[in-house]
Every structure is written in C-alpha cells, then in structure tokens.
Amino acid sequence: MKELVESIAKALVDHPNEVQVRAVEGEQVTVLELRVHPEDLGKVIGRQGRTAKSMRTLLGAAGMKLKKRFTLEILE
C-alpha cells in the first residue's frame, strides 16, 4: 500500500526524489504519512482537496480487498 501512495505522489510532483511515505501500524488502522517538497504540497492536495480525496478513496478500496483500514495523512 505504501508503494501505491508513493507511485501516485511521484507521478504528480515536480520533485519526485523528495517523496517520502511512512507507514505507522496501529491496532485497527494503518496510517500512511506522505511528505513532499513544500512546492509540491498543492499538487498532492489538489483543488479543494480533490486529489487527496481521490488518493484516500483508492486506499479505502484497496484496503477492503486486504481487509485492512488505511488512512492518508499529508504532512508539511
């Protein structure tokens, strides 16, 4: 799942070498923390959060297949 978020983010940004994804395992949910270059933050979030919402939807759908819950946090 970490690789999915990383590949999507790298396709969106101007500085793909600065994309970092960290998985924090919890009891019920896995939190994926996404860090990008400050200039690319808007590209990952998108207009009115549409791109970020789409990435979260993909995580939810893929998580259902794996029977796990994932959340995405975009960090500055």
C-alpha positions as CSV (number, residue, x, y, z in Angstrom):
1,M,0.0,0.0,0.0
2,K,2.9,2.3,0.8
3,E,4.3,1.8,-2.7
4,L,0.9,2.7,-4.2
5,V,0.8,6.0,-2.5
6,E,4.4,6.7,-3.3
7,S,4.0,6.0,-7.0
8,I,0.9,8.2,-7.3
9,A,2.6,11.0,-5.5
10,K,5.8,10.7,-7.6
11,A,3.7,11.0,-10.7
12,L,2.1,14.2,-9.5
13,V,5.0,16.2,-8.2
14,D,7.9,18.2,-9.7
15,H,10.4,16.8,-7.1
16,P,9.8,13.0,-7.1
17,N,13.0,12.3,-5.3
18,E,11.7,14.1,-2.2
19,V,8.6,12.0,-1.9
20,Q,8.6,10.0,1.4
21,V,5.9,7.7,2.7
22,R,6.0,6.2,6.1
23,A,3.6,3.5,7.4
24,V,2.6,3.7,11.1
25,E,0.9,0.4,12.1
26,G,-1.9,0.6,14.6
27,E,-4.2,-1.9,16.1
28,Q,-7.1,-1.3,13.7
29,V,-5.8,1.1,11.1
30,T,-2.5,1.8,9.3
31,V,-1.7,5.5,8.9
32,L,0.4,6.4,5.8
33,E,2.2,9.6,6.3
34,L,3.1,11.4,3.0
35,R,5.8,14.1,2.9
36,V,6.6,16.0,-0.3
37,H,8.7,19.1,-1.2
38,P,6.9,22.2,0.1
39,E,6.4,23.5,-3.5
40,D,4.6,20.3,-4.4
41,L,2.1,20.3,-1.5
42,G,-0.6,21.9,-3.5
43,K,-0.3,19.4,-6.3
44,V,-0.7,16.5,-4.0
45,I,-3.7,18.1,-2.2
46,G,-5.3,19.4,-5.4
47,R,-8.1,21.9,-5.8
48,Q,-10.4,21.8,-2.8
49,G,-8.7,18.6,-1.7
50,R,-9.9,16.6,-4.7
51,T,-6.6,14.8,-5.4
52,A,-6.0,13.9,-1.8
53,K,-9.6,12.7,-1.5
54,S,-9.1,10.5,-4.6
55,M,-6.0,9.0,-3.1
56,R,-7.9,8.3,0.1
57,T,-10.7,6.6,-1.9
58,L,-8.2,4.4,-3.7
59,L,-6.6,3.4,-0.3
60,G,-10.0,2.6,1.0
61,A,-10.9,0.4,-1.9
62,A,-7.5,-1.4,-1.9
63,G,-7.8,-1.8,1.9
64,M,-11.1,-3.6,1.6
65,K,-9.5,-6.2,-0.6
66,L,-6.8,-6.7,2.0
67,K,-9.4,-6.5,4.8
68,K,-7.4,-3.6,6.5
69,R,-8.1,0.1,7.0
70,F,-5.7,2.7,5.8
71,T,-5.7,6.5,6.2
72,L,-3.6,9.0,4.4
73,E,-2.0,12.0,6.2
74,I,-0.3,14.6,4.1
75,L,2.4,16.3,6.2
76,E,4.1,19.6,5.7
